[in-house]
Amino acid sequence: MTIGVRVEPELADRIDRIAAEMASRAAGVDVKRGEAARVATERGVEVLERELGLEGPPSARKEGAKPARKPVKK
């Protein structure tokens, strides 16, 4: 899935610095801006989920199906 966002030039510069550092540590692998932004987003989402009490993926938070209601007696 692709999600497009607009960011301030300063944030784009920071993401570029992250991509360059990731590439230097990845033994010649070319790390593009989009990959660095994806990693930064994933880490940021994890932090926000913890802050908001939403830990774990949505499927892990579900409590299962609600029990069926008993039919109303007439």
Beta strands, then each sheet from edge to edge (+ up, - down):
end
